[in-house]
Amino acid sequence: MVGLDRRTVFAERARYGAESRLTYVHEKASHEPLLCLPDAIGWAHLRGGEWKRRAAALVAAVHEV
């Protein structure tokens, strides 16, 4: 997934001419521990049932891609 993320970010960065304004660095989870929160909320939402109900107050919007 890191390779796909990197290709996507670099392609969009070039498309919008933002190479000098937008940087991309893939960090280990231990460097940004709060990034696990959206992953956990997304997992609960997709899992459905009781998990989705418990996470509902934390979900402002859902965007299907």
N, CA, C and O atoms as CSV, one atom per row, in Angstrom:
chain,resi,resn,atom,element,x,y,z
A,1,MET,N,N,0.809,-1.209,0.000
A,1,MET,CA,C,0.000,0.000,0.000
A,1,MET,C,C,0.848,1.267,0.000
A,1,MET,O,O,0.431,2.288,-0.546
A,2,VAL,N,N,2.023,1.213,0.601
A,2,VAL,CA,C,2.857,2.411,0.645
A,2,VAL,C,C,3.230,2.846,-0.764
A,2,VAL,O,O,3.234,4.039,-1.068
A,3,GLY,N,N,3.547,1.875,-1.631
A,3,GLY,CA,C,3.899,2.206,-3.005
A,3,GLY,C,C,2.754,2.879,-3.740
A,3,GLY,O,O,2.961,3.861,-4.453
A,4,LEU,N,N,1.550,2.357,-3.570
A,4,LEU,CA,C,0.371,2.958,-4.203
A,4,LEU,C,C,0.128,4.358,-3.653
A,4,LEU,O,O,-0.154,5.282,-4.416
A,5,ASP,N,N,0.235,4.523,-2.341
A,5,ASP,CA,C,0.069,5.851,-1.736
A,5,ASP,C,C,1.079,6.833,-2.320
A,5,ASP,O,O,0.729,7.952,-2.695
A,6,ARG,N,N,2.327,6.400,-2.389
A,6,ARG,CA,C,3.395,7.264,-2.886
A,6,ARG,C,C,3.136,7.672,-4.338
A,6,ARG,O,O,3.260,8.846,-4.687
A,7,ARG,N,N,2.777,6.702,-5.182
A,7,ARG,CA,C,2.503,7.013,-6.590
A,7,ARG,C,C,1.331,7.979,-6.726
A,7,ARG,O,O,1.376,8.911,-7.528
A,8,THR,N,N,0.286,7.750,-5.938
A,8,THR,CA,C,-0.897,8.615,-6.001
A,8,THR,C,C,-0.565,10.032,-5.570
A,8,THR,O,O,-0.934,10.990,-6.248
A,9,VAL,N,N,0.123,10.172,-4.456
A,9,VAL,CA,C,0.473,11.504,-3.953
A,9,VAL,C,C,1.370,12.232,-4.949
A,9,VAL,O,O,1.145,13.406,-5.241
A,10,PHE,N,N,2.384,11.544,-5.473
A,10,PHE,CA,C,3.297,12.199,-6.407
A,10,PHE,C,C,2.597,12.571,-7.711
A,10,PHE,O,O,2.883,13.624,-8.280
A,11,ALA,N,N,1.689,11.732,-8.193
A,11,ALA,CA,C,0.955,12.046,-9.421
A,11,ALA,C,C,0.064,13.269,-9.217
A,11,ALA,O,O,0.026,14.156,-10.070
A,12,GLU,N,N,-0.644,13.320,-8.110
A,12,GLU,CA,C,-1.536,14.453,-7.846
A,12,GLU,C,C,-0.739,15.726,-7.564
A,12,GLU,O,O,-1.146,16.821,-7.952
A,13,ARG,N,N,0.367,15.578,-6.904
A,13,ARG,CA,C,1.240,16.715,-6.637
A,13,ARG,C,C,1.708,17.343,-7.950
A,13,ARG,O,O,1.716,18.566,-8.092
A,14,ALA,N,N,2.095,16.501,-8.904
A,14,ALA,CA,C,2.528,16.993,-10.213
A,14,ALA,C,C,1.351,17.583,-10.990
A,14,ALA,O,O,1.486,18.615,-11.647
A,15,ARG,N,N,0.207,16.925,-10.910
A,15,ARG,CA,C,-0.978,17.394,-11.636
A,15,ARG,C,C,-1.367,18.814,-11.243
A,15,ARG,O,O,-1.792,19.605,-12.085
A,16,TYR,N,N,-1.220,19.132,-9.957
A,16,TYR,CA,C,-1.606,20.457,-9.463
A,16,TYR,C,C,-0.419,21.414,-9.320
A,16,TYR,O,O,-0.567,22.523,-8.808
A,17,GLY,N,N,0.761,20.976,-9.777
A,17,GLY,CA,C,1.933,21.850,-9.703
A,17,GLY,C,C,2.340,22.170,-8.282
A,17,GLY,O,O,2.806,23.274,-8.002
A,18,ALA,N,N,2.172,21.227,-7.390
A,18,ALA,CA,C,2.434,21.483,-5.970
A,18,ALA,C,C,3.688,20.767,-5.459
A,18,ALA,O,O,3.818,20.533,-4.258
A,19,GLU,N,N,4.609,20.417,-6.362
A,19,GLU,CA,C,5.798,19.678,-5.939
A,19,GLU,C,C,6.595,20.402,-4.860
A,19,GLU,O,O,7.126,19.767,-3.949
A,20,SER,N,N,6.681,21.712,-4.958
A,20,SER,CA,C,7.483,22.458,-3.982
A,20,SER,C,C,6.701,22.803,-2.709
A,20,SER,O,O,7.296,23.215,-1.714
A,21,ARG,N,N,5.389,22.639,-2.733
A,21,ARG,CA,C,4.573,23.014,-1.566
A,21,ARG,C,C,4.059,21.840,-0.771
A,21,ARG,O,O,3.639,22.007,0.374
A,22,LEU,N,N,4.081,20.658,-1.349
A,22,LEU,CA,C,3.516,19.486,-0.684
A,22,LEU,C,C,4.573,18.400,-0.604
A,22,LEU,O,O,5.105,17.961,-1.624
A,23,THR,N,N,4.870,17.974,0.600
A,23,THR,CA,C,5.841,16.900,0.784
A,23,THR,C,C,5.125,15.639,1.253
A,23,THR,O,O,4.025,15.691,1.803
A,24,TYR,N,N,5.774,14.520,1.021
A,24,TYR,CA,C,5.222,13.230,1.426
A,24,TYR,C,C,6.307,12.466,2.160
A,24,TYR,O,O,7.404,12.273,1.637
A,25,VAL,N,N,5.998,12.034,3.370
A,25,VAL,CA,C,6.911,11.212,4.149
A,25,VAL,C,C,6.092,10.095,4.778
A,25,VAL,O,O,5.105,10.352,5.468
A,26,HIS,N,N,6.500,8.865,4.540
A,26,HIS,CA,C,5.818,7.732,5.163
A,26,HIS,C,C,6.534,7.418,6.468
A,26,HIS,O,O,7.687,6.989,6.458
A,27,GLU,N,N,5.864,7.628,7.578
A,27,GLU,CA,C,6.442,7.396,8.899
A,27,GLU,C,C,5.946,6.078,9.463
A,27,GLU,O,O,4.899,5.571,9.058
A,28,LYS,N,N,6.688,5.539,10.381
A,28,LYS,CA,C,6.235,4.351,11.105
A,28,LYS,C,C,5.098,4.762,12.044
A,28,LYS,O,O,5.023,5.913,12.474
A,29,ALA,N,N,4.232,3.827,12.349
A,29,ALA,CA,C,3.087,4.108,13.222
A,29,ALA,C,C,3.536,4.682,14.565
A,29,ALA,O,O,2.832,5.501,15.155
A,30,SER,N,N,4.680,4.266,15.041
A,30,SER,CA,C,5.160,4.747,16.341
A,30,SER,C,C,5.509,6.235,16.319
A,30,SER,O,O,5.569,6.861,17.377
A,31,HIS,N,N,5.741,6.812,15.140
A,31,HIS,CA,C,6.041,8.237,15.039
A,31,HIS,C,C,4.785,9.097,15.097
A,31,HIS,O,O,4.858,10.266,15.477
A,32,GLU,N,N,3.649,8.545,14.729
A,32,GLU,CA,C,2.376,9.273,14.725
A,32,GLU,C,C,1.287,8.388,15.326
A,32,GLU,O,O,0.408,7.926,14.599
A,33,PRO,N,N,1.326,8.142,16.634
A,33,PRO,CA,C,0.402,7.174,17.240
A,33,PRO,C,C,-1.082,7.529,17.100
A,33,PRO,O,O,-1.924,6.632,17.130
A,34,LEU,N,N,-1.415,8.787,16.952
A,34,LEU,CA,C,-2.831,9.161,16.841
A,34,LEU,C,C,-3.435,8.774,15.495
A,34,LEU,O,O,-4.656,8.794,15.341
A,35,LEU,N,N,-2.596,8.421,14.513
A,35,LEU,CA,C,-3.127,7.997,13.222
A,35,LEU,C,C,-3.857,6.660,13.309
A,35,LEU,O,O,-4.565,6.288,12.373
A,36,CYS,N,N,-3.699,5.939,14.401
A,36,CYS,CA,C,-4.438,4.687,14.559
A,36,CYS,C,C,-5.920,4.961,14.822
A,36,CYS,O,O,-6.756,4.089,14.591
A,37,LEU,N,N,-6.251,6.152,15.299
A,37,LEU,CA,C,-7.649,6.453,15.619
A,37,LEU,C,C,-8.559,6.436,14.400
A,37,LEU,O,O,-9.599,5.780,14.454
A,38,PRO,N,N,-8.233,7.120,13.297
A,38,PRO,CA,C,-9.124,7.026,12.138
A,38,PRO,C,C,-9.196,5.610,11.578
A,38,PRO,O,O,-10.237,5.201,11.064
A,39,ASP,N,N,-8.096,4.855,11.674
A,39,ASP,CA,C,-8.128,3.461,11.223
A,39,ASP,C,C,-9.113,2.649,12.058
A,39,ASP,O,O,-9.895,1.864,11.520
A,40,ALA,N,N,-9.071,2.842,13.365
A,40,ALA,CA,C,-9.968,2.099,14.251
A,40,ALA,C,C,-11.426,2.483,14.021
A,40,ALA,O,O,-12.305,1.621,14.017
A,41,ILE,N,N,-11.678,3.761,13.832
A,41,ILE,CA,C,-13.051,4.231,13.594
A,41,ILE,C,C,-13.555,3.714,12.252
A,41,ILE,O,O,-14.698,3.271,12.141
A,42,GLY,N,N,-12.702,3.774,11.237
A,42,GLY,CA,C,-13.080,3.238,9.921
A,42,GLY,C,C,-13.371,1.754,9.982
A,42,GLY,O,O,-14.330,1.279,9.374
A,43,TRP,N,N,-12.543,1.014,10.716
A,43,TRP,CA,C,-12.762,-0.422,10.873
A,43,TRP,C,C,-14.113,-0.677,11.526
A,43,TRP,O,O,-14.880,-1.518,11.057
A,44,ALA,N,N,-14.409,0.043,12.607
A,44,ALA,CA,C,-15.674,-0.149,13.319
A,44,ALA,C,C,-16.859,0.157,12.416
A,44,ALA,O,O,-17.860,-0.558,12.428
A,45,HIS,N,N,-16.739,1.218,11.636
A,45,HIS,CA,C,-17.831,1.594,10.724
A,45,HIS,C,C,-18.074,0.491,9.690
A,45,HIS,O,O,-19.216,0.113,9.429
A,46,LEU,N,N,-16.989,-0.017,9.109
A,46,LEU,CA,C,-17.135,-1.057,8.091
A,46,LEU,C,C,-17.564,-2.392,8.680
A,46,LEU,O,O,-18.243,-3.175,8.015
A,47,ARG,N,N,-17.177,-2.655,9.908
A,47,ARG,CA,C,-17.551,-3.910,10.569
A,47,ARG,C,C,-19.061,-3.983,10.778
A,47,ARG,O,O,-19.670,-5.049,10.683
A,48,GLY,N,N,-19.648,-2.821,11.063
A,48,GLY,CA,C,-21.101,-2.764,11.205
A,48,GLY,C,C,-21.598,-3.190,12.574
A,48,GLY,O,O,-20.822,-3.384,13.510
A,49,GLY,N,N,-22.901,-3.328,12.663
A,49,GLY,CA,C,-23.538,-3.787,13.897
A,49,GLY,C,C,-23.219,-2.927,15.099
A,49,GLY,O,O,-23.240,-1.699,15.024
A,50,GLU,N,N,-22.924,-3.577,16.201
A,50,GLU,CA,C,-22.626,-2.900,17.463
A,50,GLU,C,C,-21.396,-2.004,17.331
A,50,GLU,O,O,-21.365,-0.917,17.909
A,51,TRP,N,N,-20.383,-2.441,16.581
A,51,TRP,CA,C,-19.173,-1.630,16.413
A,51,TRP,C,C,-19.494,-0.311,15.716
A,51,TRP,O,O,-19.010,0.746,16.122
A,52,LYS,N,N,-20.304,-0.376,14.679
A,52,LYS,CA,C,-20.683,0.838,13.957
A,52,LYS,C,C,-21.487,1.764,14.852
A,52,LYS,O,O,-21.287,2.978,14.831
A,53,ARG,N,N,-22.395,1.200,15.636
A,53,ARG,CA,C,-23.203,2.013,16.549
A,53,ARG,C,C,-22.310,2.727,17.554
A,53,ARG,O,O,-22.507,3.911,17.827
A,54,ARG,N,N,-21.337,2.024,18.103
A,54,ARG,CA,C,-20.450,2.631,19.108
A,54,ARG,C,C,-19.592,3.752,18.523
A,54,ARG,O,O,-19.287,4.726,19.212
A,55,ALA,N,N,-19.202,3.617,17.260
A,55,ALA,CA,C,-18.337,4.615,16.629
A,55,ALA,C,C,-19.126,5.757,15.991
A,55,ALA,O,O,-18.535,6.753,15.572
A,56,ALA,N,N,-20.433,5.629,15.912
A,56,ALA,CA,C,-21.261,6.593,15.178
A,56,ALA,C,C,-21.055,8.035,15.630
A,56,ALA,O,O,-21.046,8.938,14.794
A,57,ALA,N,N,-20.894,8.271,16.903
A,57,ALA,CA,C,-20.721,9.641,17.401
A,57,ALA,C,C,-19.394,10.249,16.941
A,57,ALA,O,O,-19.225,11.467,16.992
A,58,LEU,N,N,-18.455,9.419,16.497
A,58,LEU,CA,C,-17.144,9.893,16.055
A,58,LEU,C,C,-17.080,10.106,14.544
A,58,LEU,O,O,-16.067,10.581,14.031
A,59,VAL,N,N,-18.151,9.761,13.828
A,59,VAL,CA,C,-18.158,9.837,12.368
A,59,VAL,C,C,-18.975,11.051,11.937
A,59,VAL,O,O,-20.187,11.107,12.147
A,60,ALA,N,N,-18.293,12.019,11.333
A,60,ALA,CA,C,-18.988,13.228,10.873
A,60,ALA,C,C,-19.555,13.023,9.469
A,60,ALA,O,O,-20.623,13.543,9.147
A,61,ALA,N,N,-18.841,12.266,8.633
A,61,ALA,CA,C,-19.276,12.042,7.263
A,61,ALA,C,C,-18.591,10.793,6.731
A,61,ALA,O,O,-17.511,10.416,7.187
A,62,VAL,N,N,-19.234,10.161,5.764
A,62,VAL,CA,C,-18.672,8.991,5.096
A,62,VAL,C,C,-18.600,9.306,3.618
A,62,VAL,O,O,-19.593,9.710,3.014
A,63,HIS,N,N,-17.424,9.123,3.032
A,63,HIS,CA,C,-17.213,9.378,1.606
A,63,HIS,C,C,-16.803,8.071,0.958
A,63,HIS,O,O,-15.730,7.541,1.247
A,64,GLU,N,N,-17.642,7.553,0.089
A,64,GLU,CA,C,-17.341,6.317,-0.630
A,64,GLU,C,C,-16.370,6.634,-1.759
A,64,GLU,O,O,-16.573,7.591,-2.506
A,65,VAL,N,N,-15.318,5.835,-1.886
A,65,VAL,CA,C,-14.359,6.019,-2.993
A,65,VAL,C,C,-14.201,4.737,-3.758
A,65,VAL,O,O,-13.440,4.685,-4.725
